[in-house]
Amino acid sequence: MTGRPVKRSLTLRGHRTSVSLEDAFWRAFRQIAESEGKPINVLAAEIDAARNLETGLASAIRVHVLNWYRTRAGG
């Protein structure tokens, strides 16, 4: 496991893109998609559509992961 971001490929609405995420965030992101019964590209597209245009996709994914776990922890 590394603390450095690793570039990963995603497909958003038919277009390839990449995001740089740390392993822990990538694994959590994949687990969230699986728990919601969604392909990871579908969850990424939902996050992309909801984010502020000034916020990068990787940052939006990190915040989504954080909020998802906070909600489940009761905080």
Buried (B, 14 or more C-beta within 10 A) or exposed (E): EEEEBEEBEBBBEEEEBEBBBBBEBBEBBEEBBEEEEBEBBBBBBBBBEEBEEEEEBBBBBBEBBEEBEEEEEEE
